Amino acid sequence: MGKYFKGILGPFSGLVGTVVGAVWNGIYVMRSRPIKSNKPSTDAQLNTQFRLALVTGFLKRIKFLVNKGYQQFNDGITPMNAATAYHLKNAVTGTSVLNYAIDYEKVVFSQGNLLLAANAQATIATAARVNFSWTNDAPMDSTGGTDRATFLVYNLEKDKFVTLVGPVARSAEAYVLQVPPDFSGDAVHCWISFVSSDGKDVSNSVYVGEFTIL
């Protein structure tokens, strides 16, 4: 049953006759009542559905990073929708549901105007540790050296993420990230990005490679 607001000509929510009222991003919208279809999905539809499920399933696990990293996309589109659109277009390999996969080198959990992590690298020298390093190329007369680093590590075999936001400034040029001991022997994918000290701007995230944890 639908509910009217502000009189018969005002906005409403729920099902009223053949239309549905709802609120999206604070705006009252109205759409036709969906019609259930008994037709089986075509191969193209299945491919589209699978790609979407693959991308959203990955991104939802790091939603808090995406919401911060895609914060500039706030004009009629949510950060998650912006990130989903990017990854559907750029970060899925394969030609069908049989071989679709995330292209981890193309994963970008943050897009913004700050300087990238210059010469970003990662090395593995100690058990359950990832050694990140980069160059602080922020101009001396800027505040870029105070940007805070964000780290993301993904263990494909265990389907687990390790994330850490803001432990060091760009000026530190290095950080050792601890990962779970049971990651030993597993391959992980690693990324780094920066967030301004006031949290209002971000850099593009940088993929630094795939490594095997000791």
C-alpha positions in Angstrom: 0.0 0.0 0.0 1.3 3.4 -0.9 1.4 6.5 1.3 0.7 10.1 0.2 2.6 13.1 1.4 1.5 16.8 1.2 -1.8 16.1 -0.5 -2.9 14.3 -3.6 -0.5 16.1 -5.8 2.5 15.6 -3.5 5.1 13.0 -3.4 4.3 9.4 -2.2 6.1 6.2 -1.4 5.2 2.6 -2.2 2.8 1.1 -4.7 -0.1 3.1 -5.9 -2.0 1.6 -8.8 0.5 0.9 -11.6 3.2 3.2 -10.3 5.8 3.1 -7.5 7.0 6.1 -5.5 10.4 6.2 -3.8 13.1 8.5 -2.5 16.5 8.5 -4.2 19.3 10.7 -2.9 16.7 12.9 -1.2 14.6 13.3 -4.4 11.1 11.9 -4.8 10.8 9.8 -7.9 8.1 7.8 -9.6 8.4 4.8 -11.9 6.2 2.2 -13.5 5.3 -0.9 -11.6 7.8 -3.6 -12.7 6.3 -6.4 -14.8 7.5 -9.9 -14.0 8.9 -11.7 -17.0 8.8 -15.5 -17.5 11.3 -15.3 -20.3 14.7 -17.0 -19.5 17.7 -14.7 -19.5 19.7 -14.5 -22.7 23.4 -15.3 -22.8 24.1 -11.5 -23.1 21.9 -10.8 -20.0 23.6 -13.6 -18.0 27.0 -12.2 -19.0 26.0 -8.7 -17.9 24.5 -10.0 -14.6 27.6 -12.0 -13.9 30.0 -9.2 -14.6 28.0 -6.9 -12.3 27.9 -9.4 -9.5 31.6 -10.0 -9.8 32.5 -6.3 -9.6 30.0 -5.4 -6.9 30.9 -8.4 -4.8 34.5 -7.3 -4.8 33.9 -3.6 -4.2 31.4 -4.0 -1.4 34.0 -5.7 0.6 36.0 -2.4 0.6 33.1 -0.1 0.5 34.5 2.3 3.1 37.6 2.8 0.9 35.5 3.3 -2.2 33.2 5.8 -0.4 36.3 7.9 0.5 38.2 7.2 -2.7 35.3 8.2 -5.0 34.0 11.0 -2.9 34.3 13.5 -5.8 31.5 11.6 -7.6 28.7 13.2 -5.6 26.6 14.9 -8.4 23.7 12.5 -9.0 25.9 9.3 -8.6 27.1 7.5 -5.5 30.8 6.7 -5.0 29.9 3.0 -5.2 28.1 3.4 -8.5 31.0 5.4 -10.0 33.5 2.8 -8.9 31.3 0.0 -10.3 31.0 1.8 -13.7 34.8 2.2 -13.8 35.6 -1.4 -13.0 32.9 -2.9 -15.3 34.5 -0.9 -18.2 38.2 -1.4 -17.3 38.9 -4.1 -14.7 37.1 -7.3 -15.9 38.9 -9.8 -18.1 37.3 -12.7 -20.0 34.7 -13.2 -22.6 31.9 -15.1 -20.8 30.7 -16.3 -17.4 33.2 -19.2 -17.9 36.2 -17.0 -17.6 35.3 -13.6 -16.3 37.7 -12.4 -13.6 38.9 -9.2 -11.9 42.0 -7.7 -13.5 43.7 -6.7 -10.2 46.3 -4.4 -12.0 43.3 -2.3 -13.2 41.6 -2.1 -9.8 41.4 1.6 -8.7 39.7 2.1 -5.3 40.5 5.8 -5.2 40.3 8.6 -7.9 41.3 12.1 -7.1 43.5 15.1 -7.6 46.3 14.5 -5.2 49.8 13.4 -6.3 50.1 9.7 -7.0 52.4 7.6 -4.9 55.6 8.1 -6.8 57.9 5.1 -7.4 55.6 3.0 -5.3 57.0 -0.5 -4.5 56.4 -3.4 -2.2 58.8 -6.1 -1.1 58.6 -9.1 1.1 61.5 -9.7 3.5 60.0 -10.8 6.8 57.2 -13.3 7.6 53.7 -11.8 7.6 54.9 -8.4 6.5 54.6 -6.3 3.4 57.2 -3.5 3.1 55.7 -0.5 1.1 57.9 2.3 -0.1 57.5 5.4 -2.3 59.0 8.8 -3.0 57.8 12.0 -1.5 57.7 14.2 -4.5 55.4 16.9 -3.0 56.7 20.4 -3.5 58.6 21.8 -0.5 56.1 24.8 -0.2 53.0 22.5 -0.3 51.1 20.5 2.2 51.4 17.3 0.1 54.0 15.8 2.5 51.3 15.6 5.1 48.9 13.5 3.0 48.1 10.2 4.8 48.8 6.8 3.2 46.2 4.1 2.6 47.2 0.5 2.1 45.2 -2.4 0.6 46.3 -6.0 0.4 44.1 -8.7 -1.1 44.7 -12.5 -0.7 43.0 -14.1 -3.6 43.3 -17.7 -2.3 41.7 -16.9 1.0 39.5 -14.1 -0.4 40.5 -11.8 2.4 41.5 -8.1 2.5 43.9 -6.2 4.8 43.3 -2.5 4.8 44.9 0.3 6.8 44.0 4.0 6.5 46.4 6.8 7.5 49.1 5.2 9.5 51.9 7.4 8.1 52.3 10.6 6.1 53.6 10.8 2.5 56.8 12.3 3.9 57.6 9.0 5.7 58.3 7.3 2.3 57.9 3.8 3.8 55.6 1.6 5.9 55.7 -2.0 7.0 52.2 -3.5 6.9 51.4 -6.6 9.0 49.2 -9.3 7.5 47.7 -12.4 9.2 50.3 -15.2 9.8 48.1 -17.7 7.9 48.8 -15.7 4.7 52.2 -17.4 4.6 52.8 -19.0 1.2 49.8 -17.1 -0.4 50.0 -14.6 -3.2 48.7 -11.2 -2.4 47.9 -8.1 -4.5 48.9 -4.7 -3.1 47.8 -1.1 -3.6 48.6 2.3 -2.1 46.9 5.7 -2.2 46.9 9.0 -0.3 44.2 11.1 1.4 44.8 14.8 2.3 45.2 15.5 6.0 41.7 17.2 6.1 40.2 14.1 4.3 38.7 16.3 1.5 40.8 15.0 -1.4 42.5 11.8 -2.5 44.9 10.5 -5.0 44.4 7.8 -7.5 45.3 4.4 -6.0 48.4 2.7 -7.4 48.7 -1.0 -7.9 52.2 -2.1 -6.8 52.2 -5.7 -7.7 51.6 -9.3 -6.7 53.8 -10.9 -4.1 54.1 -14.1 -2.0 54.0 -13.7 1.7 56.7 -15.4 3.7 
